Amino acid sequence: MTKARTKSFIITTLIVAAGFFLLANLPNIIDAFSGEGGDNVIHVVDKSGELVAQLQAQLEQSDSEIQAMPTDLSEEELKQGITEGTIEAYLIMEAGDALSARYVSESANEIGAGREVENAVQEIQTALTAERLGLSGAEVGELFLPVNFEREAVSNSSKTEEEMSQARGLVYILILLIYIAVIYYPNMIAMEVANEKSSRVMEILISSVSPVKHMFAKILGIGTLGIVQMMIFGIAGYFAFKTSASELTEGFFSVMGFSDIKVATFLFAVLFFLLGYFLYAVLAALLGSLVSRTEDVQQLMLPMMFLIIIASLIAFSGISMPDANYVTVTSFIPFFAPLVMFLRVGMLDIPIWEPLLSIAIMLVTIGILGWFGARVYRGGVLMYGSSQSLKDIGKAITLGNKK
Amino acid sequence: MTLIVDHATKKFGDFTAVDDLSLKIEEGQMHGFLGANGAGKTTTFRMILGLLDPTQGNVTWNGKPINYETSPYIGYLPEERGLYPKMKVEDQLIYLAQLRKMSKEEARKETAVWLERFEVPHYADKKVEELSKGNQQKIQLIASLVHKPSLIILDEPFSGLDPVNVGMLKSAILDVQKQGATIMFSSHRMDHVEELCDDMSILDHGKIVVGGSIREVKRNFGKQNVRLKMDQDLAGLSRLPGVEKYKETIDGALFQITEESTAQHILTEAMKLGQLRHFSIEEPSLEEIFIAKVGKAYA
C-alpha cells in the first residue's frame, strides 16, 4: 500500500548505521590518528638529582608511556622550547619536607598526561614520607586500604544500587529510542497524508479504497518501515560495538549494563515502542488529514509534540527517581505511558499488573482514537481550505458523516 | 449498467450544495454535466463515487449502491490534478491500477499501450513533476482509464490542453465509450459537450435547470437564431414582431426568435433593404442556453 521507499530513506538509514560504527570505533580512530604524534618525553629539572630515576620507575610501574628525562636547561630555555614546539612539557621538582613539583605544558588541555605525572609524583611523595616515618610497605598498604562501603535498599520494589545503575544506562538509551521513534514516524505519517492531500492524489486514492483502510494501511506501512529501520540500527549498533571491542567499549558495556542484558526490558521496549507509535500515529494521521498544505502540518502537530515532549521530560527526570509519585501517576496516562511506564518497568520491580493495566489503557485509547480518527479522516481528506485549526475536526466529522 | 441518481440532496450545515438532483445515464452513454463554478458538480461526483453520502436520496449503479466493492469498475479523474509529484509515471499508473484490483502484469501492459496512444511513452521513467501541465493531464486521464472501468467520471478532463491534445483525448474517450463504458463528464466548454455527449444537464445552485438529450434540450429551449449577412443597417429589423434579441455582428446581424414564421418575416424585410449574402436559421448553441438558464455571462 505505501509506496516504495525513496532513496533518501535508504541513505539516511545507512548514514545513521555508519554513524554507529564511527561512534563505537571513535576511541580506536582517535588512537590511530594521535598514536604516532606524541613522543611523550617530559623534561625534568631536578635539583636533587635523585628524583628523576624514581619518577621514571614510578611511571613505568603504572604502565605509562611517558618518559622522564633529566635536563640541565634553565626554565627560560625550556619555556622557549615549548613555544617552539620542540618540547612537550617539563616538570620542575624540588625535594623538601614535602615534595613539590610544577608541571608546565603548552596548554592546560593536556590534563591526561599531567595527571599521570601527578600520580607518579604523589607515589614518590608517599614512599618518601613512609621512609621518613619508618613505615614498611605493608603498613603503607594498610593505610590506603579502601573502605568497604555498600548500600542496600530495604524496599522490595527497588533494585539494589548496582542493579539500578546497570539498568539506568540501558533504559536511558531505550527511552531515547522510543522518544525519537514516536516523534519521527508519526511526523512522517502526518507529512505524507498532507502531501497526498496537497497533491490531490488523495481523491484518487480514496475513490479507490476507503479512507479508513488508507489510513490504517499508511500507519501499518510506516510502522513496518520504522521497525525495519530500528532493527537495522540495532543490528548495526550491536556489530559496531562488537567489532570495535576495545577495552573502552567493554568498559562502556558493563557500565551501561549491556553485559547483563535483560530480555524482559527489551521486550517491553519493543512493546512500548509499538504502542507509543500506534497511539501517536493515529493522532498524526488525524491531524495530517485536516490540513491542505504540508506547510501547515507543523502548526497542527504542535500540541501533539508538546505531549511527547512532556512525556519525555517526565521520563528523563524520572530516571534518577523512578519511584516518585508523579512518575507513577503519569505512567497510567496513555499519552505518557509509552515512555514513563517503560521507565518504571525498566528501573523498578513493579508488580506485573501495573504495566499490563497501562498497556490495556493504551490499547483502549488507541481503539477509541482509531475509531474517532477514522471518522475525522473520512471527511478531513476531502476538506480543502485555508483555515487549519483543531475546530476543523468537527467540520471534518460532519463532512464524513453518513447521512 | 445504468447510473441512477435518485433525488439526491447534500447539505453542508445550512448550505445546500446539491438540491434534490435526479439523473439517469444509460449504459454506454456519455453525459455532459455543465454548471458554473460552485454549482455543485464536484459534490455530485463525490456522491456518485461514494466519497460523500447524500443527505437524502441515493445513488445506484446497475441497481446497486456504489461503494468500495465496485471501485475496480469505476474510473475517476478529479478536477485538480492528483498524482504523486515525485513518483515515476509508469510506477504511478501501475500502482493506481493495482489499487483498483488490476494485476500488476496487466497494469504494466495497459500502461504501455496508453502511453503509446497518447504519444508519451518516453515519459514512463520521468517523475510527474517534471512533466508539463498538459502532459500531466494525459497521465491523469490514463490513470482513470487504465483499469478498464465501465463507469467513468471525468471532472474537467480537457482543461489546460492545447487543441491537438484535446482532440487526442476526445478520441480516446470516444473509443472507451464505444467499448461500452458509461461516461459522465463535466466541462466549462460547451462545444465539447455538444460534440461528445448524447445527454446533458445544466446544474445551477445544486439543481438541474435543463436536462435531457442535446436535441431535446435545444428544441425545448424554444428559440432559434437567424443569421443575416449583408452590409446595410439592420437595426430597423430588430423592431419586427417576434424578435426577442438583436445583436450586430461584424458582417451582419443575429436575431433570436421564438416562431419559425418570424424568420420568414425577417427574410422578406431584409431583401427589401438590399443585397443579401447569407441567411440561415440556426439552432441555439448550448452556450446561449446555458447563459439564458444560469443567467450569467460565462465563457
Interface residues (C-beta under 8 A of the other chain):
Chain A: K3 A4 T6 E196 S199 R200 V201 M202 E203 I204 L205 I206 S207 S208 V209 S210 K213 L382 T398 L399 N401 K402 K403
Chain B: F12 G13 R46 L49 G50 L51 L52 D53 P54 T55 Y68 S71 I74 Y76 P78 E80 R81 G82 L83 Y84 P85 K86 M87 D91 Y95 L96 L99 R100 A143 S144
